[in-house]
Amino acid sequence: GAVVSQHPSRVICKSGTSVKIECRSLDFQATTMFWYRQFPKQSLMLMATSNEGSKATYEQGVEKDKFLINHASLTLSTLTVTSAHPEDSSFYICSAATGTSGNEQFFGPGTRLTVL
Amino acid sequence: SQQGEEDPQALSIQEGENATMNCSYKTSINNLQWYRQNSGRGLVHLILIRSNEREKHSGRLRVTLDTSKKSSSLLITASRAADTASYFCATGLRQIKAAGNKLTFGGGTRVLVKP
């Protein structure tokens, strides 16, 4: 149990286009989802926290108009990178937690975004 | 901001040897977690230690936590080639009106276990 999927696993897009990444909890209801970004050979940086039905809370330095997060249901959160640029190329990882999962949260497999 | 610092950044050992990596942090925590990441893949949760715990074991893993020094260590005993991965510590802080923890990750330790 406690499986989180991400789609797509890899995406290549042209500069200026928008890309949507989905994060799904497959067998549980995710009250809260987290979005992270990881540059090559670096650590994960939390971008934002989203609760189902609420606006996301963004970390300092993360542009909310550039990284649109929607958590419309208890099993799906989406991250849209708008007007993507090469510097947005990164590994995006989501994680999900429930009100009953205590301290544990479950990570998705990540999405590799390459902006040309 | 990245509050966890890990040491060493990279570690190369022979199969069968033990691997030890350390993590330091700066602010108050509810818990500290260790994760493993294989190259280009997602994270695998290894172990969680609460702020009121000092040591925890899980199989070949041993984690210690010293809140007075704001540091933690992860020991992998009798390492195997399959343990080759990057290991991250993450400090967890419970949030109001949110499930799970707000995690702040350390820089990671890249471990290479040579057969």
gemmi code that builds the backbone of each chain (N, CA, C; Angstrom):
import gemmi

chains = {
    "A": [
        ("GLY", (0.814, -1.208, 0.000), (0.000, 0.000, 0.000), (0.846, 1.255, 0.000)),
        ("ALA", (0.179, 2.421, 0.067), (0.844, 3.707, 0.138), (1.741, 3.954, -1.074)),
        ("VAL", (1.143, 3.843, -2.237), (1.890, 4.057, -3.476), (1.517, 5.412, -4.058)),
        ("VAL", (2.545, 6.124, -4.476), (2.366, 7.420, -5.125), (2.966, 7.343, -6.524)),
        ("SER", (2.201, 7.760, -7.499), (2.713, 7.741, -8.872), (2.840, 9.168, -9.393)),
        ("GLN", (3.691, 9.324, -10.386), (3.846, 10.598, -11.056), (3.785, 10.367, -12.552)),
        ("HIS", (3.215, 11.336, -13.237), (3.124, 11.233, -14.680), (3.300, 12.617, -15.299)),
        ("PRO", (4.129, 12.775, -16.310), (4.941, 11.719, -16.906), (6.210, 11.477, -16.104)),
        ("SER", (6.940, 10.444, -16.447), (8.203, 10.186, -15.764), (9.312, 11.043, -16.376)),
        ("ARG", (9.161, 11.307, -17.662), (10.118, 12.183, -18.338), (9.362, 13.081, -19.302)),
        ("VAL", (9.802, 14.311, -19.435), (9.194, 15.209, -20.413), (10.258, 16.163, -20.936)),
        ("ILE", (10.236, 16.335, -22.240), (11.123, 17.295, -22.906), (10.232, 18.307, -23.602)),
        ("CYS", (10.494, 19.563, -23.364), (9.641, 20.581, -23.980), (10.487, 21.749, -24.471)),
        ("LYS", (9.865, 22.557, -25.310), (10.557, 23.737, -25.822), (10.402, 24.896, -24.839)),
        ("SER", (11.359, 25.754, -24.850), (11.326, 26.929, -23.997), (10.074, 27.747, -24.292)),
        ("GLY", (9.390, 28.201, -23.250), (8.193, 29.010, -23.410), (6.894, 28.237, -23.273)),
        ("THR", (6.980, 26.937, -23.331), (5.753, 26.135, -23.202), (5.490, 25.823, -21.737)),
        ("SER", (4.286, 25.341, -21.470), (3.910, 24.958, -20.104), (3.838, 23.449, -20.003)),
        ("VAL", (4.212, 22.943, -18.869), (4.244, 21.497, -18.649), (3.493, 21.173, -17.367)),
        ("LYS", (2.629, 20.181, -17.450), (1.875, 19.761, -16.270), (2.373, 18.408, -15.795)),
        ("ILE", (2.624, 18.310, -14.503), (3.068, 17.057, -13.887), (2.003, 16.625, -12.883)),
        ("GLU", (1.619, 15.366, -12.965), (0.593, 14.853, -12.058), (1.209, 13.990, -10.960)),
        ("CYS", (0.634, 14.099, -9.799), (1.034, 13.271, -8.663), (-0.232, 12.626, -8.106)),
        ("ARG", (-0.249, 11.318, -8.079), (-1.442, 10.596, -7.628), (-1.123, 9.650, -6.484)),
        ("SER", (-1.986, 9.656, -5.476), (-1.906, 8.631, -4.446), (-2.850, 7.517, -4.892)),
        ("LEU", (-2.318, 6.321, -5.044), (-3.071, 5.254, -5.692), (-3.992, 4.481, -4.749)),
        ("ASP", (-3.605, 4.376, -3.505), (-4.389, 3.525, -2.613), (-4.670, 4.178, -1.274)),
        ("PHE", (-4.559, 5.499, -1.249), (-4.912, 6.209, -0.030), (-5.286, 7.643, -0.378)),
        ("GLN", (-5.904, 8.291, 0.561), (-6.316, 9.673, 0.340), (-5.263, 10.604, 0.933)),
        ("ALA", (-4.709, 11.442, 0.088), (-3.624, 12.326, 0.495), (-4.175, 13.681, 0.906)),
        ("THR", (-4.199, 13.904, 2.192), (-4.662, 15.183, 2.699), (-3.711, 16.301, 2.283)),
        ("THR", (-2.444, 15.976, 2.333), (-1.404, 16.956, 2.029), (-0.432, 16.367, 1.023)),
        ("MET", (-0.074, 17.185, 0.054), (0.967, 16.784, -0.896), (2.066, 17.840, -0.923)),
        ("PHE", (3.264, 17.370, -1.132), (4.435, 18.238, -1.156), (5.115, 18.114, -2.516)),
        ("TRP", (5.640, 19.230, -2.992), (6.392, 19.224, -4.249), (7.832, 19.662, -3.992)),
        ("TYR", (8.764, 18.871, -4.518), (10.188, 19.138, -4.364), (10.831, 19.258, -5.741)),
        ("ARG", (11.956, 19.950, -5.739), (12.767, 20.042, -6.961), (14.183, 19.612, -6.602)),
        ("GLN", (14.786, 18.873, -7.492), (16.145, 18.393, -7.254), (16.976, 18.613, -8.499)),
        ("PHE", (18.018, 19.450, -8.374), (18.950, 19.648, -9.472), (20.004, 18.551, -9.417)),
        ("PRO", (20.665, 18.291, -10.547), (21.618, 17.171, -10.608), (22.641, 17.203, -9.487)),
        ("LYS", (22.796, 16.078, -8.846), (23.775, 15.871, -7.775), (23.548, 16.820, -6.596)),
        ("GLN", (22.348, 17.290, -6.466), (22.021, 18.124, -5.315), (20.888, 17.500, -4.517)),
        ("SER", (20.536, 18.171, -3.467), (19.498, 17.636, -2.591), (18.118, 18.091, -3.044)),
        ("LEU", (17.106, 17.612, -2.344), (15.739, 18.025, -2.644), (15.423, 19.335, -1.932)),
        ("MET", (14.762, 20.210, -2.672), (14.338, 21.474, -2.092), (12.817, 21.523, -2.134)),
        ("LEU", (12.212, 21.752, -0.992), (10.763, 21.850, -0.941), (10.324, 23.108, -1.675)),
        ("MET", (9.361, 22.929, -2.573), (8.832, 24.062, -3.320), (7.548, 24.582, -2.677)),
        ("ALA", (6.664, 23.634, -2.355), (5.355, 24.050, -1.846), (4.655, 22.894, -1.173)),
        ("THR", (3.716, 23.260, -0.325), (2.865, 22.305, 0.377), (1.437, 22.592, -0.019)),
        ("SER", (0.696, 21.543, -0.381), (-0.699, 21.787, -0.743), (-1.624, 20.866, 0.016)),
        ("ASN", (-2.675, 21.439, 0.524), (-3.745, 20.684, 1.165), (-4.922, 20.623, 0.214)),
        ("GLU", (-5.591, 19.501, 0.211), (-6.720, 19.310, -0.690), (-7.745, 20.417, -0.495)),
        ("GLY", (-8.098, 21.065, -1.593), (-9.120, 22.098, -1.558), (-8.634, 23.466, -1.124)),
        ("SER", (-7.369, 23.579, -0.809), (-6.823, 24.875, -0.378), (-5.733, 25.346, -1.322)),
        ("LYS", (-5.401, 26.617, -1.187), (-4.281, 27.135, -1.978), (-2.981, 26.583, -1.418)),
        ("ALA", (-2.027, 26.398, -2.301), (-0.739, 25.874, -1.874), (0.051, 26.927, -1.106)),
        ("THR", (0.880, 26.455, -0.204), (1.806, 27.338, 0.521), (3.179, 27.170, -0.095)),
        ("TYR", (3.716, 28.245, -0.637), (4.988, 28.185, -1.350), (6.142, 28.559, -0.426)),
        ("GLU", (7.282, 27.918, -0.657), (8.477, 28.253, 0.082), (9.051, 29.567, -0.460)),
        ("GLN", (9.835, 30.194, 0.382), (10.449, 31.464, -0.010), (11.291, 31.270, -1.255)),
        ("GLY", (11.119, 32.170, -2.191), (11.906, 32.117, -3.423), (11.265, 31.317, -4.538)),
        ("VAL", (10.160, 30.662, -4.284), (9.467, 29.901, -5.320), (8.314, 30.747, -5.847)),
        ("GLU", (8.316, 30.993, -7.155), (7.298, 31.857, -7.748), (5.982, 31.099, -7.934)),
        ("LYS", (4.967, 31.542, -7.246), (3.690, 30.831, -7.316), (3.024, 30.971, -8.682)),
        ("ASP", (3.304, 32.054, -9.396), (2.700, 32.228, -10.715), (3.412, 31.404, -11.777)),
        ("LYS", (4.607, 30.980, -11.463), (5.360, 30.161, -12.408), (5.106, 28.678, -12.161)),
        ("PHE", (4.993, 28.323, -10.912), (4.762, 26.922, -10.547), (3.360, 26.824, -9.939)),
        ("LEU", (2.403, 26.532, -10.801), (1.013, 26.471, -10.378), (0.703, 25.097, -9.808)),
        ("ILE", (0.174, 25.089, -8.596), (-0.145, 23.822, -7.947), (-1.636, 23.761, -7.687)),
        ("ASN", (-2.211, 22.635, -8.083), (-3.632, 22.400, -7.863), (-3.806, 21.077, -7.164)),
        ("HIS", (-4.541, 21.083, -6.072), (-4.775, 19.847, -5.306), (-6.284, 19.700, -5.172)),
        ("ALA", (-6.900, 19.383, -6.288), (-8.356, 19.425, -6.372), (-9.046, 18.237, -5.725)),
        ("SER", (-8.336, 17.134, -5.580), (-8.962, 15.969, -4.970), (-7.987, 15.329, -3.997)),
        ("LEU", (-8.469, 14.387, -3.236), (-7.635, 13.739, -2.227), (-6.654, 12.739, -2.815)),
        ("THR", (-6.703, 12.548, -4.133), (-5.766, 11.599, -4.744), (-4.938, 12.218, -5.851)),
        ("LEU", (-5.111, 13.496, -6.118), (-4.412, 14.099, -7.245), (-3.966, 15.520, -6.939)),
        ("SER", (-2.696, 15.763, -7.208), (-2.159, 17.117, -7.189), (-1.400, 17.317, -8.486)),
        ("THR", (-1.487, 18.514, -9.035), (-0.751, 18.795, -10.265), (0.155, 19.998, -10.067)),
        ("LEU", (1.300, 19.921, -10.714), (2.257, 21.026, -10.750), (2.406, 21.430, -12.200)),
        ("THR", (2.106, 22.677, -12.506), (2.277, 23.179, -13.863), (3.413, 24.183, -13.880)),
        ("VAL", (4.413, 23.871, -14.668), (5.528, 24.795, -14.862), (5.162, 25.661, -16.058)),
        ("THR", (4.887, 26.919, -15.810), (4.439, 27.792, -16.897), (5.622, 28.492, -17.554)),
        ("SER", (5.499, 28.693, -18.842), (6.531, 29.367, -19.613), (7.913, 28.840, -19.202)),
        ("ALA", (8.088, 27.564, -19.400), (9.313, 26.908, -18.930), (10.547, 27.425, -19.653)),
        ("HIS", (11.631, 27.502, -18.922), (12.924, 27.912, -19.464), (13.965, 26.851, -19.130)),
        ("PRO", (15.078, 26.839, -19.832), (16.095, 25.807, -19.568), (16.492, 25.698, -18.092)),
        ("GLU", (16.481, 26.799, -17.371), (16.872, 26.736, -15.952), (15.830, 26.026, -15.088)),
        ("ASP", (14.657, 25.767, -15.657), (13.637, 25.000, -14.941), (13.860, 23.495, -15.083)),
        ("SER", (14.800, 23.131, -15.933), (15.112, 21.705, -16.101), (15.558, 21.138, -14.765)),
        ("SER", (14.903, 20.092, -14.342), (15.175, 19.548, -13.014), (14.399, 18.255, -12.834)),
        ("PHE", (14.598, 17.642, -11.693), (13.853, 16.442, -11.295), (12.811, 16.910, -10.284)),
        ("TYR", (11.546, 16.714, -10.591), (10.474, 17.158, -9.710), (9.868, 15.936, -9.026)),
        ("ILE", (9.800, 15.998, -7.716), (9.323, 14.858, -6.930), (8.183, 15.319, -6.026)),
        ("CYS", (7.144, 14.507, -5.959), (6.058, 14.822, -5.033), (6.037, 13.803, -3.910)),
        ("SER", (5.443, 14.183, -2.820), (5.181, 13.227, -1.751), (3.798, 13.501, -1.194)),
        ("ALA", (3.248, 12.499, -0.544), (1.875, 12.610, -0.061), (1.766, 12.103, 1.358)),
        ("ALA", (0.889, 12.717, 2.124), (0.671, 12.302, 3.503), (-0.820, 12.343, 3.795)),
        ("THR", (-1.211, 11.485, 4.726), (-2.604, 11.479, 5.156), (-2.666, 11.893, 6.615)),
        ("GLY", (-3.849, 12.163, 7.052), (-4.015, 12.522, 8.455), (-3.726, 11.361, 9.384)),
        ("THR", (-3.725, 10.149, 8.827), (-3.491, 8.965, 9.654), (-2.115, 8.367, 9.448)),
        ("SER", (-1.314, 8.984, 8.596), (0.007, 8.394, 8.322), (1.047, 8.856, 9.330)),
        ("GLY", (0.626, 9.664, 10.271), (1.566, 10.114, 11.290), (2.675, 10.926, 10.677)),
        ("ASN", (3.907, 10.533, 10.994), (5.049, 11.273, 10.483), (5.475, 10.833, 9.089)),
        ("GLU", (4.874, 9.777, 8.598), (5.356, 9.217, 7.343), (4.707, 9.894, 6.146)),
        ("GLN", (5.486, 10.089, 5.128), (4.957, 10.533, 3.850), (5.582, 9.682, 2.770)),
        ("PHE", (4.863, 9.603, 1.667), (5.203, 8.635, 0.631), (5.578, 9.381, -0.640)),
        ("PHE", (6.729, 9.025, -1.178), (7.269, 9.758, -2.313), (6.923, 9.104, -3.641)),
        ("GLY", (6.697, 9.964, -4.629), (6.542, 9.489, -5.988), (7.901, 9.216, -6.604)),
        ("PRO", (7.923, 8.617, -7.797), (9.182, 8.238, -8.448), (9.882, 9.406, -9.134)),
        ("GLY", (9.224, 10.566, -9.199), (9.864, 11.729, -9.808), (9.569, 11.895, -11.280)),
        ("THR", (9.710, 13.130, -11.748), (9.534, 13.488, -13.155), (10.747, 14.288, -13.590)),
        ("ARG", (11.397, 13.805, -14.648), (12.567, 14.501, -15.186), (12.100, 15.473, -16.255)),
        ("LEU", (12.265, 16.758, -16.003), (11.875, 17.796, -16.969), (13.119, 18.368, -17.633)),
        ("THR", (13.114, 18.348, -18.942), (14.194, 18.968, -19.717), (13.582, 20.019, -20.626)),
        ("VAL", (14.030, 21.237, -20.466), (13.523, 22.335, -21.290), (14.622, 22.740, -22.274)),
        ("LEU", (14.300, 22.664, -23.547), (15.304, 22.943, -24.590), (15.334, 24.429, -24.938)),
    ],
    "B": [
        ("SER", (14.977, 26.833, 3.142), (16.438, 26.813, 3.159), (16.896, 25.416, 3.559)),
        ("GLN", (18.084, 25.089, 3.189), (18.639, 23.771, 3.450), (19.308, 23.815, 4.802)),
        ("GLN", (18.722, 23.136, 5.777), (19.348, 23.236, 7.083), (20.228, 22.052, 7.408)),
        ("GLY", (20.039, 20.932, 6.696), (20.841, 19.773, 7.021), (22.129, 19.743, 6.233)),
        ("GLU", (23.197, 19.467, 6.913), (24.479, 19.297, 6.260), (24.927, 17.872, 6.499)),
        ("GLU", (25.382, 17.231, 5.444), (25.814, 15.844, 5.596), (27.295, 15.701, 5.362)),
        ("ASP", (27.819, 14.713, 6.040), (29.249, 14.498, 6.005), (29.499, 12.992, 6.078)),
        ("PRO", (30.288, 12.382, 5.217), (30.963, 13.048, 4.105), (30.030, 13.243, 2.915)),
        ("GLN", (30.468, 13.946, 1.922), (29.661, 14.117, 0.712), (29.704, 12.868, -0.141)),
        ("ALA", (30.826, 12.149, -0.040), (30.949, 10.916, -0.808), (31.752, 9.911, 0.003)),
        ("LEU", (31.434, 8.651, -0.197), (32.034, 7.578, 0.578), (32.195, 6.362, -0.316)),
        ("SER", (33.393, 5.792, -0.348), (33.650, 4.606, -1.155), (34.190, 3.519, -0.254)),
        ("ILE", (33.519, 2.388, -0.208), (33.932, 1.301, 0.689), (33.850, -0.033, -0.044)),
        ("GLN", (34.449, -1.036, 0.552), (34.377, -2.385, 0.021), (33.154, -3.098, 0.603)),
        ("GLU", (32.630, -3.985, -0.179), (31.512, -4.801, 0.292), (31.890, -5.472, 1.600)),
        ("GLY", (30.969, -5.470, 2.540), (31.228, -6.081, 3.834), (31.635, -5.083, 4.902)),
        ("GLU", (32.157, -3.941, 4.467), (32.549, -2.914, 5.428), (31.314, -2.142, 5.895)),
        ("ASN", (31.509, -1.396, 6.967), (30.433, -0.536, 7.463), (30.552, 0.851, 6.857)),
        ("ALA", (29.417, 1.488, 6.688), (29.387, 2.862, 6.164), (28.712, 3.752, 7.197)),
        ("THR", (29.371, 4.831, 7.529), (28.804, 5.785, 8.487), (28.733, 7.166, 7.860)),
        ("MET", (27.574, 7.791, 8.000), (27.433, 9.156, 7.516), (26.717, 9.974, 8.582)),
        ("ASN", (27.031, 11.255, 8.597), (26.537, 12.139, 9.635), (25.718, 13.280, 9.055)),
        ("CYS", (24.849, 13.790, 9.898), (23.952, 14.857, 9.471), (23.844, 15.854, 10.610)),
        ("SER", (23.986, 17.126, 10.294), (23.796, 18.156, 11.306), (22.685, 19.097, 10.853)),
        ("TYR", (21.997, 19.668, 11.824), (20.907, 20.564, 11.490), (20.917, 21.750, 12.444)),
        ("LYS", (20.058, 22.712, 12.163), (20.182, 23.971, 12.906), (18.998, 24.305, 13.793)),
        ("THR", (17.794, 23.891, 13.387), (16.627, 24.343, 14.143), (15.953, 23.182, 14.869)),
        ("SER", (14.897, 23.481, 15.579), (14.150, 22.453, 16.305), (13.469, 21.496, 15.335)),
        ("ILE", (13.338, 20.273, 15.767), (12.719, 19.246, 14.911), (11.743, 18.409, 15.722)),
        ("ASN", (10.816, 17.782, 15.040), (9.947, 16.777, 15.641), (10.543, 15.387, 15.426)),
        ("ASN", (11.215, 15.231, 14.310), (11.811, 13.942, 14.004), (12.886, 14.133, 12.939)),
        ("LEU", (13.661, 13.110, 12.721), (14.673, 13.140, 11.673), (14.540, 11.838, 10.903)),
        ("GLN", (14.589, 11.943, 9.596), (14.362, 10.779, 8.749), (15.549, 10.594, 7.811)),
        ("TRP", (15.791, 9.365, 7.461), (16.826, 9.039, 6.487), (16.177, 8.377, 5.285)),
        ("TYR", (16.656, 8.797, 4.112), (16.145, 8.280, 2.853), (17.308, 7.813, 1.989)),
        ("ARG", (16.991, 6.899, 1.086), (17.947, 6.451, 0.081), (17.402, 6.798, -1.297)),
        ("GLN", (18.295, 7.180, -2.187), (17.897, 7.478, -3.553), (18.899, 6.859, -4.511)),
        ("ASN", (18.417, 5.976, -5.334), (19.258, 5.447, -6.405), (19.254, 6.464, -7.537)),
        ("SER", (20.285, 6.444, -8.338), (20.495, 7.465, -9.346), (19.278, 7.683, -10.228)),
        ("GLY", (18.777, 8.920, -10.257), (17.656, 9.268, -11.123), (16.321, 8.697, -10.707)),
        ("ARG", (16.256, 8.197, -9.491), (15.008, 7.565, -9.046), (14.406, 8.330, -7.877)),
        ("GLY", (13.258, 7.840, -7.412), (12.609, 8.459, -6.272), (13.267, 8.090, -4.962)),
        ("LEU", (12.676, 8.553, -3.898), (13.237, 8.327, -2.570), (12.629, 7.095, -1.915)),
        ("VAL", (13.458, 6.406, -1.181), (12.996, 5.271, -0.379), (13.203, 5.633, 1.085)),
        ("HIS", (12.133, 5.584, 1.847), (12.213, 5.897, 3.264), (12.923, 4.755, 3.994)),
        ("LEU", (13.938, 5.092, 4.777), (14.698, 4.072, 5.501), (14.281, 3.970, 6.952)),
        ("ILE", (14.316, 5.089, 7.632), (14.086, 5.035, 9.072), (13.742, 6.439, 9.577)),
        ("LEU", (12.929, 6.484, 10.595), (12.545, 7.739, 11.241), (12.871, 7.639, 12.709)),
        ("ILE", (13.496, 8.667, 13.245), (13.777, 8.703, 14.665), (13.147, 9.968, 15.230)),
        ("ARG", (12.411, 9.813, 16.299), (11.727, 10.949, 16.903), (12.703, 11.765, 17.744)),
        ("SER", (12.328, 12.975, 18.023), (13.231, 13.878, 18.750), (13.489, 13.416, 20.177)),
        ("ASN", (12.626, 12.569, 20.720), (12.845, 12.080, 22.083), (13.525, 10.696, 22.099)),
        ("GLU", (13.948, 10.249, 20.950), (14.671, 8.978, 20.856), (16.150, 9.239, 20.611)),
        ("ARG", (16.977, 8.316, 21.023), (18.425, 8.497, 20.880), (19.032, 7.519, 19.878)),
        ("GLU", (18.399, 6.370, 19.739), (18.952, 5.379, 18.831), (17.818, 4.504, 18.305)),
        ("LYS", (17.999, 4.075, 17.058), (16.992, 3.207, 16.467), (17.659, 2.258, 15.484)),
        ("HIS", (17.133, 1.045, 15.421), (17.703, 0.033, 14.529), (16.639, -0.456, 13.568)),
        ("SER", (17.089, -0.782, 12.380), (16.204, -1.431, 11.418), (17.070, -2.281, 10.510)),
        ("GLY", (17.052, -3.586, 10.749), (17.893, -4.482, 9.951), (19.354, -4.123, 10.099)),
        ("ARG", (20.021, -3.810, 8.979), (21.437, -3.450, 9.023), (21.661, -1.953, 9.248)),
        ("LEU", (20.601, -1.246, 9.522), (20.706, 0.200, 9.722), (20.647, 0.542, 11.207)),
        ("ARG", (21.492, 1.493, 11.577), (21.454, 2.016, 12.942), (21.520, 3.531, 12.859)),
        ("VAL", (20.562, 4.173, 13.469), (20.514, 5.630, 13.456), (20.625, 6.142, 14.878)),
        ("THR", (21.410, 7.176, 15.065), (21.486, 7.849, 16.354), (21.053, 9.298, 16.181)),
        ("LEU", (20.598, 9.866, 17.262), (20.178, 11.267, 17.249), (20.644, 11.920, 18.533)),
        ("ASP", (21.338, 13.026, 18.406), (21.788, 13.807, 19.549), (21.217, 15.212, 19.394)),
        ("THR", (20.113, 15.454, 20.070), (19.449, 16.751, 19.890), (20.242, 17.887, 20.533)),
        ("SER", (21.085, 17.563, 21.507), (21.889, 18.625, 22.129), (22.942, 19.134, 21.162)),
        ("LYS", (23.423, 18.249, 20.314), (24.413, 18.623, 19.302), (23.767, 18.861, 17.939)),
        ("LYS", (22.457, 18.640, 17.865), (21.735, 18.778, 16.612), (22.431, 17.964, 15.513)),
        ("SER", (22.599, 16.698, 15.802), (23.255, 15.843, 14.820), (22.685, 14.433, 14.870)),
        ("SER", (22.856, 13.750, 13.754), (22.393, 12.370, 13.629), (23.412, 11.605, 12.806)),
        ("SER", (23.444, 10.310, 13.002), (24.307, 9.482, 12.170), (23.540, 8.269, 11.678)),
        ("LEU", (23.927, 7.819, 10.509), (23.369, 6.595, 9.929), (24.517, 5.634, 9.708)),
        ("LEU", (24.378, 4.451, 10.249), (25.377, 3.395, 10.077), (24.743, 2.255, 9.296)),
        ("ILE", (25.399, 1.865, 8.218), (24.986, 0.691, 7.455), (26.039, -0.373, 7.722)),
        ("THR", (25.638, -1.464, 8.318), (26.607, -2.513, 8.626), (26.657, -3.545, 7.502)),
        ("ALA", (27.802, -4.180, 7.373), (27.988, -5.254, 6.392), (27.436, -4.844, 5.030)),
        ("SER", (27.979, -3.782, 4.496), (27.427, -3.196, 3.274), (27.478, -4.170, 2.101)),
        ("ARG", (26.552, -3.945, 1.184), (26.449, -4.742, -0.033), (26.511, -3.817, -1.239)),
        ("ALA", (26.855, -4.376, -2.380), (26.907, -3.565, -3.597), (25.568, -2.876, -3.857)),
        ("ALA", (24.475, -3.541, -3.481), (23.142, -2.975, -3.692), (22.869, -1.763, -2.807)),
        ("ASP", (23.726, -1.517, -1.828), (23.563, -0.332, -0.974), (24.093, 0.921, -1.657)),
        ("THR", (24.737, 0.765, -2.806), (25.237, 1.919, -3.547), (24.073, 2.843, -3.896)),
        ("ALA", (24.154, 4.074, -3.407), (23.060, 5.032, -3.581), (23.467, 6.345, -2.925)),
        ("SER", (22.589, 7.328, -3.019), (22.752, 8.558, -2.234), (21.835, 8.485, -1.034)),
        ("TYR", (22.350, 8.916, 0.095), (21.581, 8.860, 1.333), (21.364, 10.286, 1.835)),
        ("PHE", (20.120, 10.573, 2.174), (19.763, 11.915, 2.629), (19.134, 11.862, 4.012)),
        ("CYS", (19.533, 12.800, 4.846), (18.781, 12.998, 6.072), (17.782, 14.113, 5.815)),
        ("ALA", (16.704, 14.091, 6.573), (15.690, 15.133, 6.434), (15.098, 15.402, 7.799)),
        ("THR", (15.106, 16.642, 8.202), (14.484, 16.983, 9.473), (13.001, 17.224, 9.227)),
        ("GLY", (12.200, 16.700, 10.131), (10.753, 16.793, 9.973), (10.147, 17.704, 11.016)),
        ("LEU", (9.237, 18.516, 10.563), (8.537, 19.441, 11.446), (7.055, 19.336, 11.152)),
        ("ARG", (6.280, 19.020, 12.186), (4.842, 18.932, 11.974), (4.302, 20.321, 11.730)),
        ("GLN", (3.311, 20.391, 10.859), (2.704, 21.670, 10.534), (1.256, 21.687, 10.983)),
        ("ILE", (0.796, 22.881, 11.304), (-0.614, 23.048, 11.633), (-1.415, 22.928, 10.340)),
        ("LYS", (-2.513, 22.247, 10.406), (-3.428, 22.109, 9.269), (-2.797, 21.415, 8.072)),
        ("ALA", (-1.829, 20.565, 8.320), (-1.245, 19.794, 7.221), (-0.829, 18.438, 7.749)),
        ("ALA", (-1.030, 17.431, 6.940), (-0.609, 16.090, 7.325), (0.874, 15.910, 7.021)),
        ("GLY", (1.451, 14.899, 7.601), (2.862, 14.646, 7.343), (3.754, 15.683, 7.994)),
        ("ASN", (4.949, 15.792, 7.472), (5.943, 16.723, 7.996), (6.467, 17.615, 6.896)),
        ("LYS", (6.831, 18.812, 7.276), (7.617, 19.645, 6.374), (9.057, 19.139, 6.500)),
        ("LEU", (9.575, 18.614, 5.418), (10.914, 18.014, 5.441), (11.940, 18.964, 4.862)),
        ("THR", (13.053, 19.081, 5.552), (14.184, 19.851, 5.049), (15.339, 18.881, 4.894)),
        ("PHE", (15.804, 18.720, 3.686), (16.797, 17.704, 3.364), (18.219, 18.213, 3.503)),
        ("GLY", (19.086, 17.301, 3.900), (20.507, 17.573, 3.880), (21.062, 17.413, 2.484)),
        ("GLY", (22.334, 17.713, 2.347), (22.962, 17.689, 1.037), (23.193, 16.306, 0.477)),
        ("GLY", (23.144, 15.298, 1.332), (23.291, 13.928, 0.859), (24.710, 13.407, 0.894)),
        ("THR", (24.812, 12.106, 1.030), (26.097, 11.400, 0.963), (25.995, 10.360, -0.138)),
        ("ARG", (26.901, 10.431, -1.102), (26.904, 9.427, -2.179), (27.798, 8.274, -1.741)),
        ("VAL", (27.186, 7.112, -1.631), (27.897, 5.930, -1.160), (28.116, 4.970, -2.315)),
        ("LEU", (29.357, 4.549, -2.467), (29.700, 3.545, -3.477), (30.241, 2.331, -2.746)),
        ("VAL", (29.579, 1.211, -2.909), (30.031, -0.037, -2.307), (30.596, -0.909, -3.412)),
        ("LYS", (31.888, -1.141, -3.342), (32.565, -1.907, -4.386), (32.538, -3.391, -4.067)),
        ("PRO", (32.165, -4.204, -5.059), (32.093, -5.654, -4.803), (33.474, -6.284, -4.648)),
    ],
}
model = gemmi.Model(1)
for chain_id, residues in chains.items():
    chain = gemmi.Chain(chain_id)
    for i, (resn, *xyz) in enumerate(residues, 1):
        res = gemmi.Residue()
        res.name, res.seqid = resn, gemmi.SeqId(i, " ")
        for name, pos in zip(("N", "CA", "C"), xyz):
            atom = gemmi.Atom()
            atom.name, atom.element = name, gemmi.Element(name[0])
            atom.pos, atom.b_iso = gemmi.Position(*pos), 0.0
            res.add_atom(atom)
        chain.add_residue(res)
    model.add_chain(chain)
structure = gemmi.Structure()
structure.add_model(model)
structure.setup_entities()
